[in-house]
Structures are given as structure tokens and as C-alpha cells.
Amino acid sequence: MIPSPPQAPTSPFSLIGGYVSTLRELATKATNESEWNVRCHAVLNGEANKQIRLAIPLRTRRKFGAFFTGSELRKRLLSHLSPCDSSSLFYDPTCGMGDLLLAVANLLPLKSTLIETLHSWGSQLAGTDLHSEFIEGAKSRLVVLARQRHGAFAEGNALEFDFFPLIRTGNALDQVSEYRRATHILMNPPFGAVKVGKKCKWAAGQVTAAAVFIADALLKIEPGVQILAVLPEVLRSGSFSENWRQEVSKLACVSLVEPYGVFDEAADIDVFLLGLVRRGDDKLNELKWPAQPKTDSATLGDLFDVHVGKVVPHRDKNKGLLYPYIHSRCVPPWTVMTEFSEDRRHKSPGYIPPFVAIRRTSRPDQPYRATATVISGNKPVAVENHLLVCEPKDGKLDTCLQLMTQLQSEPVNAYLNERIRCRHLTVSSVSDIPVSLPNP
């Protein structure tokens, strides 16, 4: 019996192959003109994103960071593009279906003919992606855009040539020449967690891949090159990202840090826009990451010691002293809790009431960013790590009650919406909340 030849591994995005073929046909064939124009509008304005959502499971899209940049988001990002000319080269290291490259192409001038325009664009637009389906889709959509802008409906049959040789399959982290040649880097990198190597100076263990892509780009690009990126909010405001922000500041002038909001309903993660310009060696350390908003008034941290609850329920063994136990699902908001329905053992000492418990899970679309409960009583309490514990430095219940009232105010919501838009409040963001309570 003759053994079967080994089969190539199936691409995780092979299910969108049919849709990519329709893009190719739209780019290269002439059909009914009115129908063609309707289809063009769809494929250039969100249809690709819808198709991948329908065909590819969410788990796969999250694993590979396959979330395409919507038209409003890319328009907002490109509004910060630095001056460019015919010698500029725009590189998207993780280009997907080419949304950011399409946004650039919309700004590039047309030549006398469609063919000349495609050759010109092909010399200025570069991109890489791990998945060949995305590369094929990106190229086809760029041809569709050029035909649409030229009104060149009838010229489709002459477009079998590859006009975009700089857009190709590859791992951006392995690229060097594209970065060296680029004048502008446009990026919506994957947000999933990756493990950094031992040589990484700004992190250890698992970090968001987006941080790695930015750090890698800064080491490869030339001085004066601009980076515009869509990044997860945790990199702007998360406490654990402080070392990454310092590393970015060493190498680049930070020209833009702009909170945006939720990326889209499928990704369901807040993002911000980042603009950087790579410095020369003679200008390193001149400017730093923009400071978080400050206040001249007292802060919560002046009056309270803030901690993350010590109990990690699925990791910590139920051993040690027995304590009343609270977690985010059992503390009623905006009340004083004196009776406890649960208890558990824990090796660490409990927190002695009175104190204020604040839910760490917090989103900008919630009515209150810092939902609080005052914990009272005369016994130490074990607290889950999804709660922040605010212990009054004066030890008074009245100070806790005043804080809970202030946390319900619009100024606190406004402050936290500016300070941190990711899903979890941090010790530093809560400690910096402006308050007007009597000093202890």
C-alpha cells in the first residue's frame, strides 16, 4: 500500500477563502456597473469584518488577534498622520485585510491612469500578515478602491498583475527591511497575551502582544519615523504597563495618547490611539510619557491605604484561620455591611473593619466607576482579589461613609473615565481619586 503524502496544515482562516475569491473577482472583472459600485462600497466599508465574524469562531479570532479596524477608528487614527509625499512608505506590520492601508490609499493622489495609480500605490504601501487569505484580501480591496476612485469600472479585465509586491505573508517580528525603509508605521496589532523572553528589559512573563509589537518596531525604525497605533487601554493606564511606557519614552517622542472607547462590539475591549516619533540617539530621554492627571486637592491615597484583596479563590487553599469572607458577588453596593453569609479559611490575616470595599471590575459605560460598600464590624474579614480594600488611616467609620458618598459623584466618574478605561481599576488609579474629606 502506497502511503498518502503528508497534508499541509489547514489555515485557521481557510473558511473565508470563498469570500476572498469574490474580492478578487470584484477587483479584476467588469460586471453590471451599478451593481459593481454597490458591492465596492460594501467591501470597503466593513463587509470584510462582518464576513470573518460569520465564518470564524470568536475563539480563533481572539487567538490570532483578527479584529479589523473600523472606518471611524481608522479615520480618527489617520487624522494624526504626519506630512507625507511621493517618497513616503507606509508599513502596516499586521495588516489583516488592509483596513489601515486602505485609509492611507484614500489620501494618496491618483495618477493619469488606473494602472499608473496602482504602480504608484504599490511602491508606497507595504504590509505583512501571517495569513495568506488576509494578504490576498488586502490587495484585492486596494485594487477595488483604485478602480472606484478612478471610475474605472470597465478596466477590470486588465488587472491580473500583482501591483502590491510589498504586501506579503510574513511574521512582522521577523521583518527588518520593511521597518528600515518605512517613513510611517500604521498598526493595529494583536492584543492577546504572549510570553516575553529573558532579555526583555521592561516586562517578565505574559504581556499583551501589542506591547511587544510597539517595542520591536521602535528598535528597528529610523529616527523621525512616525508610528500611529491602536492599542489596548491597559497599556495607557495599567499599573503593570508602567515599565513599558518608560521604555517607549526612552526611544520616542510621544505625540498622541488619546482614549477612544470600545474597539467594537465583538472585541469588547477599550482602546486608545498612540502616536510616536522615533528619536535620534542624541535626543534620547528628552520627553516622557504624558503624566496622569494630577490634582491639587487631597487624594483618596492621602486618607486611605489601598490594597487588592488577598484571597485568590481558585488558587489559595482553604487553610488557616477562619474569617468572615466577602467577594464581589456578595457585597451589596452603596450600603454598610455588618453581617456576613460566607466564611473561609486563609493563611493571611484578614482586614480589620471599618474599611471600604470597591469592585475592581469597572467599565466606562457603567453608572458608577467605583462601586463601593462599607464593611463594618469587630472581626477581621477575608477579602477576594476582585475587590480593592480602602483602609481609613484614622480608623473611623464616618470617614468610610463620607468616601462612599463621594464615590457616587459625577466628578469621580469623570476622573476615572479619563484616568483608566480598561476593565479593572488599579490600586494607583483609585489612590489618585481626588476627594474632599477631613484630613486624619
Steps between C-alpha positions, in 0.01 A plus 500: 500500500638838397489746793312822448718811472500724807237772485578864561345634820165666445503877542286618792343748258442267205123540546520855365669379181172524312449860602857588400430351156201732460725795586744390232218481245371841599850645458574346160172453312245733348135424575187714519628847592233603751522164674880525501492842671266372771729204564805729509347712774430188707845341472674828583279581800478217748385199300830316547467530876145365489601210280780387729267520801251274323756247380760484777432409867564777752756284679709475182473872431614579853790255478637668187382855572283504187296812571498750216512877544160662443458798270444754779797378701741501206378843392569633850845340507600627155394855590830512694717393206812712462577667164583262218587509129568270207812365671315392816465129577215386724547164672235308693676208674171317575288619212217246506260581215672834448269743681775741603667478160164579340474809719843614378418421137197727527744785570745419221466686168375339180721479193389547140384141460384222726808289422733788586314559828531134600873498424543818704300371795685170483832681553367683810286240680660210686351244734545158655264249654533138605199393296505488121121541480532843659783604270300401191196682637698815577647518150162444336334769709773750407440430132126543554564837668722619214240400240226671698695824540588503129147409394677230301226241501580368151874453560471204735594232249852644467586464869639149536846636593613519866527875557589472871826303532576656841187350655580138575465211742744513790556542873551869581733416787740343247498798265782753483520655153137615500555685826828650378337636182177625657425865569168422671397193703126434535400232744205319653697207646362190678398559861532142629747398769850382402804402704802729475855370503751532781678785321192724512584805714148628564297189587515138607258217439178571309420836340265621229647435154425862409775617738750266337417624148550865598826431683629294207410770248677772699823301497489457119376830355714801414493835688213722390270211404143534629303217662121523524341210685173374648586336833320347800417747775703305756819628335392860555388477860580159651742493791682195362568687173702778664835343405383467138396866493842599633669288233291667228588843637872424483483439125223723371329833536143425608287728284157344553331313785125514436239274665252371242254266671390147407675362190180333381219285637680174413838584653333677796820663619584866550779640288699820459689665217877535533723722291880475521797646314828311532776713648862508395764386747583862579145566621433196715321563832400857405126451547299258706160333475230756584438505873171376639259778600596658831301693755591760761239363740538203731482156343347180623851366554575785742223381729481124435739211454390320183561128438377221276309234693728213601283197419542343156214248530600249231866501598518540878438198718220519756745482791586727791282703733125516432375848398177657381549512122392754237527498123368717218175304466393517863561862599190718444598835341471831682412349839665424834558125531510369855385139455681238290339194343828330406825412668823332398843420628807687378865509598527882484352726769160648422427874467371667814180707452401765436615519138358569156484219244502613133430267211803474272293413193401836353408626153445855372142416397400410856299751711776502764867428436587440867213297646554482875379333819598593856602196706438535873521270801752385759656195330771484232362423153654300215461682167507360145747646251221641280445763770721794597527569872521863616603517867447843661820630656299652786317168556158672505173365360385855423798551266398185311141622469613837363719327243217273386282808443769673295562192286142532374570847359539600135845657559632159607348336191651770277842463662510121461371516142798719418747311717423137416262344248597134524283243676671501838579785735852504636639595839668807353193624310280472810766652726516805271125575513454862621295515821398769742491333839634625834870417529569239766 
